[in-house]
Amino acid sequence: MTSTDAPSSEDLPSDNPFAVPSALDHRAPDFARIEFEHFRPALLAGIAERAAEVRAIATNAADPTFENTIEALEKSGALLARTHHVFGSLCAADTNERMQALQAELAPKLAAAEDAIWLDAALFARVEAVYADRERLADAEQRRLAERYHTEFERRGARLDADAQARLRAINAELSSLSTTFQDRLLAETNASAVFVEDEERLAGLGAGAISAAREAAKAAGHAKGFLIGIELPTSQGALTELQDRETRRRLFEAARDRCSRGGDNDTTELVRRMTALRAERAQLLGWPNHAAHVLADEMAGTPDAVREMIGGMTARIVARCEEEERELRERFAREEPGAELEPWDWTFVRELVRAERFDLDDAQVRPYFPIWRVLEDGVFFMAKELYGLELKERRDLPVYHPDVRVWEVFEEGGASIGLFYGDYFARASKRGGAWMTSFVEQSLLLDELPVVCNVMNVPKPSEGEALLSFDQVTTMFHEFGHALHGLLSRVRHPRLSGTSVPRDFVEFPSQLHEDFAFDPRVLERCARHFESGATLPSEFVEKISAARKYGQGFDALEYTAAAMLDLALHELPPGETIDDTASFERRALESCGLYHPLVPPRYRTNYFAHVFAGGYSAGYYAYLWSEALAADGFAGMQEAGGLCREAGERARREVLSRGFSDEPMDLYRRFRGRDLDTGPLLERRGLA
């Protein structure tokens, strides 16, 4: 790099808001000052500054110690970290063409900067020396961190020869660019695939809020009239459960299912082929038979066979339940549409008809009781108070990156502030699909930093009034706040072990653990109130929701496990073998494991599988089910300890939420639960017992 390409931190203008740590509370990003023009110089200066800091560590003449090597690495890269936390978060939550272009430009540079650390022979020699003498370190967290660094260096290629390392650098740089391109194409295609409907009659069945949001989306897209139904990230679309017009359902389903596979500028087929091939080649360089084997060796599962064994052990029950549901739906559909054949776009609509008839409950009855802000503040926040003694108070004085974002400060019961929570809940064209948690600042005692975390969702925003949530959206809100609690309650010394920096098949445990508290009667009593009358959700509805929750689990389990096994198949490809046609590959992969069903496509198909091609879950999508087994058993344990109470919460906080990756995840779980995992509660939760 020339000096122009890589300015040093000293060259960064003092008026750049990233030049020094934010002066706002908890070092929250100063979005009032941050402009697009600040990112590029700050990121390049951050790369240069960290490289200099790491080089100084590697060439230190003093004998390697934990303090001058491992802990010094933990302290390095502060400028890059505070800039990239913001930049990466906005690239997902509020992007534009300039942000996308900058992300594409910098992705290979950031990948090269990472490789420069992990492939530095002198630095690895120092880390290895500390690791070899780790039993003499002062405490368990230091030993753990030394082990993690050593493992990471080996897994990143520190032992490869010069030629292999050169090839590895090239692969990593190309993969970083391809992942960014995949994300950009998917966002563009998702926006372009939104279904335009001219007549409101075609939207019969949708609630007033959803229709209002569709009208506003059409206006924002430049339509003088009409409605635009946005596409959600998964194959199955939430609106399919409500739309009465079959043709509109078909258009919406096919728009979602065929994304990025129809040719044109946004087709991702070639990206998928290239990324899976490069990942397989990289795994071979590192001594593994395929990418899945390499990834899973450092996860709780350990091997692809362990994942297959877990899913295979449930497949027969899942398929049998799905076939049972199919027979029932076909019978009901024959009464709804005589002579018509049940199609994929009919499944969830008819399922809701059956659910409404069987349990005397439908989504239209439930939504009015779940206005978004009441659910958050009187439901989610109430759960946090009862379990952990937390109080959240809104901070309207702190700047945000979009007008829809709100901020709360998080306090302990005694009044001490422990962090900030940002909530970004409404869908927009500048935001990628799905729901997630991100961090602007990660907790670290070493760096004297408290956590600043953000939850992001994609709830359609009505033009007037408050958004009303489906119960699936309510559950998602509790799920994402479980991730937020994992970050907020972290109390470790070193940032590499902080909060959600844990294996993929453990990171979803805290989030799923908190989902079930959405059904707690005390939570519902406070948050489930009619948006107009304020009346509480009738008690019989609570019972119906709990009973109805298990209905349709055959479909839900099949679409999820199909996606998990598709991910595994994509990443067990050996070096040199490429995907011919993604649709054919999917069918062969699912037929081989008994999970192919023409009416139940995978939750994510290959061409828009953002989790694995743009989200860090490659060979890891199974993690949700693995973590769900922990969560179901763990929630049963919390119920045994009193349910929504401090005793149950403090145990979860002490043994899991505060510990980050400071110990082996299964050891953390055993201490939390008091015994080994029992998968029985998972089958019960899924209605598959």
C-alpha positions as CSV (number, residue, x, y, z in Angstrom):
1,M,0.0,0.0,0.0
2,T,1.1,3.5,-0.6
3,S,0.9,6.2,2.0
4,T,-2.1,7.5,0.2
5,D,-3.9,4.2,0.5
6,A,-3.0,3.6,4.1
7,P,-2.7,6.8,6.2
8,S,-1.4,6.4,9.7
9,S,-3.6,7.2,12.7
10,E,-1.5,10.4,13.1
11,D,-2.7,11.5,9.6
12,L,-6.4,11.1,10.5
13,P,-7.9,14.6,10.9
14,S,-8.8,15.4,14.4
15,D,-12.3,16.4,13.3
16,N,-12.9,12.8,12.2
17,P,-15.3,11.4,14.8
18,F,-13.4,8.1,14.9
19,A,-10.0,9.7,15.5
20,V,-10.5,9.3,19.3
21,P,-13.0,7.3,21.4
22,S,-16.4,8.9,21.4
23,A,-17.0,11.3,24.3
24,L,-20.6,10.2,24.6
25,D,-21.7,7.9,27.5
26,H,-20.3,4.4,27.2
27,R,-18.4,5.6,24.1
28,A,-21.6,5.3,22.0
29,P,-21.1,6.3,18.4
30,D,-21.6,10.0,17.8
31,F,-24.0,9.6,14.9
32,A,-24.7,13.3,14.9
33,R,-21.1,13.9,13.7
34,I,-20.5,10.7,11.6
35,E,-20.7,11.2,7.9
36,F,-20.0,8.8,5.0
37,E,-16.8,10.6,4.2
38,H,-15.3,9.7,7.6
39,F,-15.4,5.9,7.1
40,R,-12.7,5.4,4.5
41,P,-9.9,7.4,6.0
42,A,-10.7,6.0,9.5
43,L,-10.8,2.4,8.4
44,L,-7.5,2.7,6.4
45,A,-5.8,4.5,9.3
46,G,-7.1,1.8,11.6
47,I,-5.7,-0.9,9.5
48,A,-2.3,0.8,9.4
49,E,-2.3,1.6,13.1
50,R,-3.1,-2.0,14.1
51,A,-0.5,-3.4,11.7
52,A,2.1,-1.2,13.4
53,E,1.0,-2.2,16.8
54,V,1.0,-5.9,15.9
55,R,4.4,-5.6,14.3
56,A,5.8,-4.0,17.5
57,I,4.5,-7.0,19.5
58,A,6.0,-9.5,17.0
59,T,9.4,-7.9,17.1
60,N,9.5,-7.2,20.8
61,A,13.0,-8.1,22.0
62,A,11.7,-9.1,25.4
63,D,10.8,-12.7,26.1
64,P,7.2,-13.4,25.3
65,T,4.8,-13.1,28.2
66,F,1.0,-13.1,28.5
67,E,1.1,-9.3,29.1
68,N,3.5,-8.3,26.2
69,T,2.0,-10.7,23.7
70,I,-1.6,-12.0,24.3
71,E,-2.9,-9.0,26.2
72,A,-1.0,-6.6,24.0
73,L,-2.9,-8.1,21.0
74,E,-6.1,-7.6,22.9
75,K,-5.3,-3.9,23.3
76,S,-4.3,-3.4,19.6
77,G,-6.6,-2.1,16.8
78,A,-8.8,0.2,18.9
79,L,-9.3,2.7,16.0
80,L,-10.1,0.0,13.5
81,A,-12.5,-1.7,16.0
82,R,-14.6,1.4,16.9
83,T,-14.8,2.4,13.2
84,H,-15.6,-1.0,11.8
85,H,-18.2,-1.8,14.5
86,V,-20.2,1.2,13.2
87,F,-19.4,0.7,9.5
88,G,-20.3,-3.0,9.5
89,S,-23.5,-2.4,11.4
90,L,-24.7,0.3,9.0
91,C,-23.8,-1.8,5.9
92,A,-26.5,-4.2,7.2
93,A,-29.0,-1.9,8.7
94,D,-28.9,1.4,6.7
95,T,-26.8,1.0,3.6
96,N,-26.8,2.8,0.2
97,E,-24.8,2.6,-3.0
98,R,-21.9,4.6,-1.6
99,M,-21.7,2.4,1.5
100,Q,-21.9,-0.7,-0.7
101,A,-19.1,0.5,-3.0
102,L,-16.9,1.3,-0.1
103,Q,-17.6,-2.1,1.5
104,A,-16.6,-3.8,-1.7
105,E,-13.4,-1.7,-2.0
106,L,-12.3,-2.4,1.6
107,A,-13.4,-6.0,2.0
108,P,-10.2,-7.5,0.5
109,K,-8.0,-4.9,2.4
110,L,-9.6,-5.9,5.7
111,A,-9.2,-9.6,4.8
112,A,-5.5,-9.0,4.0
113,A,-5.0,-7.1,7.3
114,E,-6.4,-10.1,9.2
115,D,-4.1,-12.5,7.3
116,A,-1.1,-10.3,8.1
117,I,-1.7,-11.1,11.8
118,W,-2.6,-14.8,11.7
119,L,0.2,-15.6,9.2
120,D,3.0,-13.7,10.9
121,A,5.6,-16.4,11.9
122,A,7.3,-14.3,14.5
123,L,4.0,-13.4,16.2
124,F,2.9,-17.0,16.2
125,A,6.2,-18.1,17.7
126,R,5.5,-15.7,20.6
127,V,1.9,-16.9,21.0
128,E,3.1,-20.5,21.0
129,A,5.6,-19.8,23.7
130,V,3.0,-18.3,26.0
131,Y,0.6,-21.2,25.1
132,A,3.3,-23.8,26.0
133,D,3.7,-22.2,29.4
134,R,0.0,-21.5,30.0
135,E,-0.3,-23.6,33.1
136,R,1.7,-21.0,34.9
137,L,-0.6,-18.2,34.0
138,A,-2.4,-16.3,36.8
139,D,-6.0,-17.3,36.2
140,A,-8.3,-19.5,34.2
141,E,-9.4,-16.7,31.8
142,Q,-5.7,-16.0,30.8
143,R,-5.2,-19.7,30.2
144,R,-8.4,-19.8,28.1
145,L,-7.3,-16.8,26.0
146,A,-3.9,-18.2,25.4
147,E,-5.5,-21.5,24.2
148,R,-8.0,-19.6,21.9
149,Y,-5.2,-17.5,20.3
150,H,-3.1,-20.6,19.7
151,T,-6.1,-22.5,18.2
152,E,-7.0,-19.5,16.0
153,F,-3.4,-19.1,14.6
154,E,-3.3,-22.8,13.7
155,R,-6.8,-22.7,12.1
156,R,-5.9,-19.6,10.2
157,G,-2.8,-21.2,8.6
158,A,0.1,-20.1,10.7
159,R,1.9,-23.5,10.1
160,L,1.5,-23.4,6.3
161,D,4.6,-22.9,4.1
162,A,5.1,-19.7,2.2
163,D,3.4,-20.9,-1.0
164,A,0.4,-22.2,0.8
165,Q,0.1,-19.0,2.8
166,A,0.2,-17.0,-0.4
167,R,-2.6,-19.0,-1.9
168,L,-4.6,-18.7,1.4
169,R,-4.3,-14.9,1.4
170,A,-5.6,-14.8,-2.2
171,I,-8.6,-17.1,-1.3
172,N,-9.5,-15.1,1.8
173,A,-9.3,-11.8,-0.2
174,E,-11.6,-13.2,-3.0
175,L,-14.0,-14.7,-0.5
176,S,-14.4,-11.4,1.3
177,S,-15.3,-9.6,-1.9
178,L,-17.7,-12.4,-3.0
179,S,-19.5,-12.3,0.3
180,T,-20.0,-8.5,0.0
181,T,-21.2,-8.9,-3.6
182,F,-23.7,-11.6,-2.5
183,Q,-25.1,-9.4,0.2
184,D,-25.5,-6.4,-2.2
185,R,-27.1,-8.5,-4.9
186,L,-29.5,-10.1,-2.4
187,L,-30.6,-6.7,-1.0
188,A,-31.1,-5.3,-4.5
189,E,-33.0,-8.4,-5.7
190,T,-35.2,-8.5,-2.5
191,N,-36.2,-4.9,-3.1
192,A,-36.8,-5.5,-6.8
193,S,-38.9,-8.6,-6.1
194,A,-41.5,-6.8,-3.9
195,V,-44.9,-7.7,-5.2
196,F,-46.9,-4.8,-6.6
197,V,-50.7,-5.0,-6.2
198,E,-53.0,-2.4,-7.7
199,D,-56.3,-3.3,-6.1
200,E,-56.7,-3.4,-2.4
201,E,-59.2,-6.2,-2.8
202,R,-56.2,-8.4,-3.6
203,L,-54.9,-7.8,-0.1
204,A,-58.0,-9.1,1.6
205,G,-57.0,-10.8,4.9
206,L,-54.1,-8.5,5.7
207,G,-54.5,-6.3,8.7
208,A,-55.0,-2.6,8.4
209,G,-51.4,-1.9,9.6
210,A,-49.9,-4.2,7.0
211,I,-52.0,-2.7,4.2
212,S,-51.0,0.8,5.4
213,A,-47.3,-0.3,5.3
214,A,-47.8,-1.7,1.8
215,R,-49.3,1.6,0.6
216,E,-46.4,3.5,2.0
217,A,-43.9,1.1,0.5
218,A,-45.5,1.7,-2.9
219,K,-45.3,5.4,-2.5
220,A,-41.6,5.2,-1.5
221,A,-40.9,3.1,-4.6
222,G,-42.4,5.8,-6.8
223,H,-45.9,4.3,-7.5
224,A,-48.7,6.9,-7.7
225,K,-51.1,4.4,-6.3
226,G,-51.3,0.7,-5.3
227,F,-49.5,-1.4,-2.7
228,L,-46.1,-3.1,-2.5
229,I,-45.6,-6.2,-0.4
230,G,-42.0,-6.5,0.7
231,I,-40.1,-9.8,0.6
232,E,-38.9,-11.2,3.8
233,L,-35.6,-13.1,4.0
234,P,-36.9,-16.7,4.3
235,T,-38.7,-18.6,1.6
236,S,-42.0,-18.7,3.5
237,Q,-43.5,-15.2,3.8
238,G,-45.5,-14.1,6.8
239,A,-48.2,-12.5,4.6
240,L,-48.9,-15.9,3.1
241,T,-50.7,-16.9,6.2
242,E,-53.2,-14.1,5.8
243,L,-53.7,-13.3,2.1
244,Q,-57.0,-14.7,0.9
245,D,-56.4,-14.1,-2.8
246,R,-54.6,-17.2,-4.1
247,E,-53.0,-15.4,-7.1
248,T,-51.4,-12.8,-4.8
249,R,-50.1,-15.6,-2.6
250,R,-48.6,-17.4,-5.7
251,R,-46.9,-14.2,-6.9
252,L,-45.5,-13.5,-3.4
253,F,-44.2,-17.1,-2.9
254,E,-42.6,-17.3,-6.3
255,A,-41.0,-13.9,-5.9
256,A,-39.4,-15.1,-2.7
257,R,-38.5,-18.6,-3.8
258,D,-36.9,-17.5,-7.1
259,R,-34.8,-14.7,-5.9
260,C,-31.3,-14.3,-7.3
261,S,-31.7,-17.4,-9.6
262,R,-33.5,-15.8,-12.6
263,G,-30.4,-14.6,-14.4
264,G,-29.6,-10.9,-14.7
265,D,-27.3,-8.7,-12.6
266,N,-28.6,-10.0,-9.3
267,D,-28.2,-13.7,-9.9
268,T,-26.0,-15.3,-7.3
269,T,-25.4,-18.7,-8.9
270,E,-21.9,-18.0,-10.0
271,L,-21.1,-16.5,-6.6
272,V,-22.3,-19.6,-4.8
273,R,-20.3,-21.9,-7.1
274,R,-17.1,-19.9,-6.6
275,M,-17.5,-19.4,-2.9
276,T,-18.1,-23.1,-2.2
277,A,-15.2,-24.1,-4.4
278,L,-12.9,-21.6,-2.7
279,R,-14.0,-22.7,0.8
280,A,-13.3,-26.3,-0.1
281,E,-9.8,-25.4,-1.5
282,R,-9.0,-23.5,1.7
283,A,-10.1,-26.4,3.9
284,Q,-7.8,-28.7,1.9
285,L,-4.9,-26.2,2.3
286,L,-5.5,-26.3,6.1
287,G,-5.5,-30.1,6.2
288,W,-9.3,-30.8,6.2
289,P,-11.3,-32.9,3.8
290,N,-13.9,-30.1,3.3
291,H,-15.1,-26.8,4.7
292,A,-17.7,-28.3,7.0
293,A,-15.2,-30.5,8.7
294,H,-12.9,-27.5,9.2
295,V,-15.6,-25.3,10.6
296,L,-17.2,-27.9,12.9
297,A,-13.9,-28.9,14.5
298,D,-14.1,-25.7,16.5
299,E,-17.8,-25.8,17.3
300,M,-19.7,-27.7,20.0
301,A,-20.8,-30.3,17.4
302,G,-17.2,-31.2,16.5
303,T,-17.9,-33.1,13.2
304,P,-20.4,-33.1,10.3
305,D,-21.3,-36.7,11.4
306,A,-22.5,-35.3,14.8
307,V,-24.8,-32.9,13.0
308,R,-26.2,-35.6,10.7
309,E,-26.7,-37.8,13.8
310,M,-28.7,-35.1,15.6
311,I,-30.9,-34.2,12.6
312,G,-31.1,-37.8,11.4
313,G,-32.4,-38.9,14.8
314,M,-35.4,-36.5,14.3
315,T,-36.0,-36.8,10.6
316,A,-38.5,-39.7,10.8
317,R,-40.6,-37.9,13.3
318,I,-40.4,-34.6,11.4
319,V,-41.4,-36.2,8.1
320,A,-44.2,-38.2,9.7
321,R,-45.6,-35.1,11.4
322,C,-45.3,-33.1,8.1
323,E,-47.1,-35.8,6.1
324,E,-49.9,-35.9,8.8
325,E,-50.3,-32.1,8.5
326,E,-50.3,-32.4,4.7
327,R,-53.2,-34.8,4.7
328,E,-55.2,-32.6,7.0
329,L,-54.4,-29.5,4.9
330,R,-55.4,-31.2,1.7
331,E,-58.7,-32.2,3.2
332,R,-59.3,-28.6,4.4
333,F,-58.1,-27.0,1.1
334,A,-60.6,-29.2,-0.9
335,R,-63.4,-27.4,1.0
336,E,-61.8,-24.0,0.4
337,E,-60.9,-24.5,-3.3
338,P,-62.9,-27.4,-4.7
339,G,-60.9,-29.1,-7.5
340,A,-57.7,-27.2,-6.9
341,E,-54.4,-28.8,-6.0
342,L,-52.7,-27.7,-2.8
343,E,-49.5,-25.7,-3.7
344,P,-46.6,-24.4,-1.6
345,W,-48.1,-20.9,-1.5
346,D,-51.3,-22.4,0.0
347,W,-49.7,-24.4,2.9
348,T,-49.4,-21.8,5.6
349,F,-52.7,-20.0,4.6
350,V,-54.6,-23.3,5.0
351,R,-52.7,-24.2,8.1
352,E,-53.9,-20.9,9.7
353,L,-57.5,-21.8,8.7
354,V,-57.1,-25.2,10.5
355,R,-55.4,-23.6,13.5
356,A,-58.2,-21.0,13.8
357,E,-60.9,-23.7,13.6
358,R,-59.1,-26.2,15.9
359,F,-58.0,-23.7,18.5
360,D,-60.6,-21.0,17.9
361,L,-57.8,-18.6,17.3
362,D,-56.4,-16.7,14.3
363,D,-53.7,-14.1,13.9
364,A,-56.1,-11.3,13.2
365,Q,-57.6,-11.8,16.7
366,V,-54.1,-11.8,18.3
367,R,-52.3,-8.9,16.6
368,P,-54.3,-6.0,18.1
369,Y,-53.1,-7.1,21.6
370,F,-49.4,-6.8,20.6
371,P,-48.5,-3.2,19.8
372,I,-44.8,-3.1,19.2
373,W,-43.7,-0.6,21.9
374,R,-45.8,-2.1,24.6
375,V,-44.4,-5.6,23.8
376,L,-40.9,-4.2,24.1
377,E,-41.2,-2.0,27.1
378,D,-43.8,-3.9,29.1
379,G,-42.9,-7.3,28.0
380,V,-39.3,-7.7,27.0
381,F,-38.0,-5.1,29.5
382,F,-40.2,-6.5,32.2
383,M,-38.6,-9.9,31.7
384,A,-35.2,-8.4,32.0
385,K,-36.2,-6.7,35.3
386,E,-37.7,-9.8,36.8
387,L,-34.9,-12.2,35.8
388,Y,-31.8,-9.9,36.2
389,G,-33.0,-6.8,38.1
390,L,-32.3,-4.6,35.0
391,E,-34.0,-1.2,34.4
392,L,-34.0,0.3,30.9
393,K,-34.5,4.1,30.6
394,E,-34.9,5.8,27.3
395,R,-32.1,8.2,26.2
396,R,-33.6,10.7,23.7
397,D,-30.4,12.8,23.9
398,L,-28.2,10.3,22.2
399,P,-27.9,10.5,18.5
400,V,-29.0,7.6,16.2
401,Y,-28.2,6.6,12.7
402,H,-31.9,6.6,11.5
403,P,-35.0,8.3,12.8
404,D,-36.7,5.0,13.6
405,V,-34.0,3.9,16.0
406,R,-34.5,4.4,19.8
407,V,-31.9,4.1,22.6
408,W,-32.2,2.9,26.2
409,E,-29.6,3.0,29.0
410,V,-29.4,-0.2,31.0
411,F,-29.1,0.0,34.8
412,E,-28.5,-2.6,37.5
413,E,-30.9,-2.8,40.4
414,G,-28.6,-0.7,42.5
415,G,-28.5,2.1,39.9
416,A,-25.2,1.4,38.2
417,S,-25.2,1.8,34.5
418,I,-24.0,-1.3,32.6
419,G,-24.5,-0.3,28.9
420,L,-26.8,1.0,26.2
421,F,-29.4,-0.8,24.1
422,Y,-30.5,0.4,20.6
423,G,-33.7,-0.8,19.0
424,D,-34.1,-0.7,15.2
425,Y,-37.3,-2.5,14.4
426,F,-38.9,-1.2,11.2
427,A,-38.3,-2.5,7.7
428,R,-36.8,-0.2,5.0
429,A,-35.2,-0.6,1.6
430,S,-31.8,0.3,3.0
431,K,-31.9,-2.7,5.5
432,R,-31.1,-6.3,4.7
433,G,-33.8,-8.8,5.6
434,G,-34.1,-10.8,8.8
435,A,-33.4,-10.0,12.5
436,W,-30.1,-9.8,14.3
437,M,-28.1,-8.3,17.2
438,T,-25.0,-6.3,16.6
439,S,-22.5,-4.4,18.9
440,F,-21.1,-0.9,18.6
441,V,-18.9,-1.4,21.7
442,E,-18.0,-4.8,23.2
443,Q,-17.7,-5.3,26.9
444,S,-14.1,-5.6,28.3
445,L,-12.7,-5.0,31.7
446,L,-9.2,-4.7,30.2
447,L,-10.3,-1.9,27.9
448,D,-12.6,-0.4,30.5
449,E,-15.5,-0.7,28.0
450,L,-19.2,-1.3,28.7
451,P,-21.4,-2.9,26.0
452,V,-23.4,-0.9,23.5
453,V,-25.6,-3.3,21.6
454,C,-28.4,-3.1,19.0
455,N,-31.3,-5.3,18.0
456,V,-32.5,-5.1,14.4
457,M,-35.8,-6.4,12.9
458,N,-37.9,-5.9,9.8
459,V,-41.4,-5.1,11.0
460,P,-43.5,-3.3,8.3
461,K,-44.1,0.3,9.5
462,P,-47.7,1.6,9.1
463,S,-48.2,5.2,7.9
464,E,-50.2,6.0,11.0
465,G,-50.7,4.3,14.3
466,E,-48.6,1.7,16.0
467,A,-47.3,-1.5,14.4
468,L,-49.1,-4.6,15.6
469,L,-47.0,-7.7,15.9
470,S,-47.8,-11.3,15.1
471,F,-46.9,-13.7,17.8
472,D,-44.0,-14.9,15.7
473,Q,-42.7,-11.4,15.6
474,V,-43.2,-11.1,19.4
475,T,-41.1,-14.3,19.8
476,T,-38.4,-12.9,17.5
477,M,-38.3,-9.7,19.7
478,F,-37.7,-11.8,22.8
479,H,-35.1,-14.0,20.8
480,E,-33.0,-11.0,19.7
481,F,-33.1,-9.4,23.2
482,G,-31.7,-12.7,24.5
483,H,-28.7,-12.0,22.2
484,A,-28.6,-8.5,23.6
485,L,-28.6,-9.8,27.2
486,H,-25.7,-12.0,26.3
487,G,-23.8,-8.9,25.3
488,L,-25.0,-6.6,28.0
489,L,-24.4,-9.0,30.9
490,S,-21.0,-10.1,29.8
491,R,-18.3,-9.5,32.5
492,V,-15.0,-10.8,31.2
493,R,-11.6,-9.1,31.0
494,H,-10.7,-9.7,27.4
495,P,-12.6,-8.6,24.4
496,R,-11.9,-11.8,22.4
497,L,-13.9,-13.8,25.0
498,S,-16.6,-11.2,25.5
499,G,-20.4,-11.6,25.2
500,T,-21.5,-13.4,22.0
501,S,-18.0,-14.2,20.9
502,V,-18.8,-17.9,21.3
503,P,-19.3,-20.9,18.9
504,R,-22.3,-20.6,16.5
505,D,-24.0,-23.6,18.0
506,F,-23.9,-21.9,21.5
507,V,-24.5,-18.3,20.5
508,E,-28.2,-19.1,19.8
509,F,-28.7,-20.7,23.2
510,P,-29.2,-17.5,25.2
511,S,-31.5,-16.0,22.5
512,Q,-33.7,-19.1,22.3
513,L,-33.7,-19.5,26.1
514,H,-35.5,-16.2,26.4
515,E,-38.1,-16.9,23.7
516,D,-40.3,-19.0,25.9
517,F,-40.7,-16.1,28.4
518,A,-42.9,-14.5,25.8
519,F,-45.5,-17.0,26.9
520,D,-45.1,-16.3,30.6
521,P,-48.5,-15.3,32.0
522,R,-47.0,-12.4,33.9
523,V,-45.3,-11.1,30.8
524,L,-48.5,-11.4,28.8
525,E,-50.5,-9.7,31.5
526,R,-48.4,-6.6,31.1
527,C,-47.6,-6.5,27.4
528,A,-50.5,-8.1,25.7
529,R,-53.0,-5.3,25.8
530,H,-55.4,-4.1,23.0
531,F,-53.9,-1.2,21.2
532,E,-57.1,0.8,21.3
533,S,-59.0,-0.3,24.4
534,G,-56.0,-1.3,26.6
535,A,-57.9,-4.5,27.5
536,T,-55.6,-7.4,28.5
537,L,-55.4,-10.5,26.2
538,P,-58.2,-12.8,27.4
539,S,-57.0,-15.7,29.4
540,E,-58.5,-18.2,27.0
541,F,-56.3,-16.7,24.3
542,V,-53.2,-17.3,26.3
543,E,-54.1,-21.0,26.6
544,K,-55.0,-21.2,22.9
545,I,-51.7,-19.6,21.9
546,S,-49.7,-22.1,24.0
547,A,-51.7,-25.0,22.5
548,A,-51.6,-23.7,19.0
549,R,-47.9,-23.1,19.2
550,K,-47.2,-26.8,18.6
551,Y,-49.5,-27.1,15.7
552,G,-47.7,-26.9,12.3
553,Q,-44.3,-28.0,13.8
554,G,-43.9,-30.6,11.1
555,F,-43.7,-27.9,8.4
556,D,-41.5,-25.6,10.6
557,A,-39.1,-28.4,11.5
558,L,-38.9,-29.7,8.0
559,E,-38.2,-26.4,6.3
560,Y,-35.5,-25.6,8.9
561,T,-33.8,-29.0,8.9
562,A,-33.9,-29.0,5.1
563,A,-32.0,-25.7,5.1
564,A,-29.5,-27.0,7.7
565,M,-28.7,-30.1,5.7
566,L,-28.5,-28.1,2.5
567,D,-25.9,-25.9,4.1
568,L,-24.0,-29.0,5.2
569,A,-24.2,-30.5,1.7
570,L,-22.9,-27.3,0.1
571,H,-19.9,-27.3,2.4
572,E,-19.0,-31.0,2.3
573,L,-18.2,-30.6,-1.3
574,P,-14.6,-31.9,-1.8
575,P,-12.0,-29.7,-3.5
576,G,-12.5,-29.7,-7.3
577,E,-16.2,-30.5,-7.2
578,T,-18.5,-27.7,-8.1
579,I,-22.3,-27.1,-8.2
580,D,-23.9,-27.5,-11.6
581,D,-27.4,-26.2,-11.1
582,T,-28.4,-25.0,-7.7
583,A,-32.0,-26.3,-7.9
584,S,-30.8,-29.8,-8.9
585,F,-28.1,-29.8,-6.3
586,E,-30.7,-28.9,-3.6
587,R,-33.1,-31.7,-4.6
588,R,-30.3,-34.3,-4.7
589,A,-29.0,-33.2,-1.3
590,L,-32.4,-33.2,0.4
591,E,-33.5,-36.5,-1.2
592,S,-30.3,-38.2,0.0
593,C,-31.2,-37.4,3.6
594,G,-35.0,-37.9,3.4
595,L,-35.9,-34.2,3.7
596,Y,-37.2,-33.4,0.2
597,H,-40.8,-32.4,0.0
598,P,-42.2,-30.6,-3.0
599,L,-44.6,-28.5,-0.9
600,V,-42.1,-27.6,1.8
601,P,-39.0,-26.0,0.3
602,P,-36.0,-25.2,2.6
603,R,-36.3,-22.2,4.8
604,Y,-33.5,-20.7,2.7
605,R,-32.6,-21.8,-0.8
606,T,-29.1,-21.7,-2.0
607,N,-29.2,-18.5,-4.0
608,Y,-30.5,-16.4,-1.1
609,F,-29.0,-18.3,1.8
610,A,-27.6,-15.1,3.4
611,H,-26.7,-16.9,6.7
612,V,-24.0,-19.0,5.0
613,F,-22.9,-16.8,2.1
614,A,-23.0,-13.4,3.8
615,G,-23.6,-13.9,7.5
616,G,-20.8,-16.1,8.9
617,Y,-22.9,-19.3,9.4
618,S,-21.4,-21.4,6.6
619,A,-21.6,-25.1,7.7
620,G,-23.3,-23.7,10.8
621,Y,-27.0,-23.2,10.1
622,Y,-27.7,-26.4,12.1
623,A,-26.7,-24.3,15.2
624,Y,-30.2,-23.1,15.8
625,L,-31.5,-26.6,16.4
626,W,-28.4,-27.6,18.4
627,S,-28.9,-24.5,20.6
628,E,-32.6,-25.1,20.8
629,A,-31.9,-28.4,22.5
630,L,-29.9,-26.5,25.1
631,A,-32.6,-23.8,25.3
632,A,-35.5,-26.2,25.8
633,D,-33.7,-28.1,28.5
634,G,-32.4,-24.9,30.0
635,F,-35.8,-23.3,30.1
636,A,-37.2,-26.4,31.9
637,G,-34.4,-25.9,34.5
638,M,-35.3,-22.2,34.9
639,Q,-38.9,-23.2,35.5
640,E,-37.8,-25.7,38.1
641,A,-36.0,-22.8,39.8
642,G,-39.2,-20.7,39.9
643,G,-39.5,-19.4,36.3
644,L,-39.6,-15.7,35.9
645,C,-37.7,-14.8,39.1
646,R,-34.3,-13.6,40.2
647,E,-33.1,-17.0,41.4
648,A,-33.5,-18.5,38.0
649,G,-32.1,-15.4,36.2
650,E,-29.1,-15.1,38.4
651,R,-28.1,-18.7,37.8
652,A,-28.3,-18.1,34.0
653,R,-26.4,-14.8,34.4
654,R,-23.7,-16.3,36.6
655,E,-23.0,-19.5,34.7
656,V,-23.7,-18.4,31.1
657,L,-24.5,-14.8,30.2
658,S,-21.6,-13.2,32.1
659,R,-19.1,-15.7,31.0
660,G,-18.7,-15.2,27.2
661,F,-16.3,-17.7,25.8
662,S,-14.2,-17.9,29.0
663,D,-14.8,-21.6,29.3
664,E,-16.0,-24.5,27.1
665,P,-19.6,-24.0,26.3
666,M,-20.8,-27.4,27.4
667,D,-19.0,-26.9,30.7
668,L,-20.9,-23.6,31.1
669,Y,-24.1,-25.4,30.3
670,R,-23.5,-28.2,32.8
671,R,-22.9,-25.8,35.6
672,F,-26.0,-23.8,34.6
673,R,-28.2,-26.9,34.3
674,G,-26.6,-29.0,37.0
675,R,-26.3,-32.0,34.7
676,D,-25.8,-33.1,31.1
677,L,-28.2,-32.1,28.3
678,D,-31.5,-33.9,28.0
679,T,-33.0,-33.6,24.5
680,G,-36.5,-34.6,25.7
681,P,-37.7,-31.0,26.2
682,L,-36.7,-30.1,22.6
683,L,-39.0,-32.8,21.2
684,E,-41.7,-31.6,23.6
685,R,-41.2,-28.0,22.5
686,R,-41.4,-28.9,18.9
687,G,-44.5,-31.1,19.4
688,L,-42.5,-34.1,18.2
689,A,-42.4,-36.1,21.5
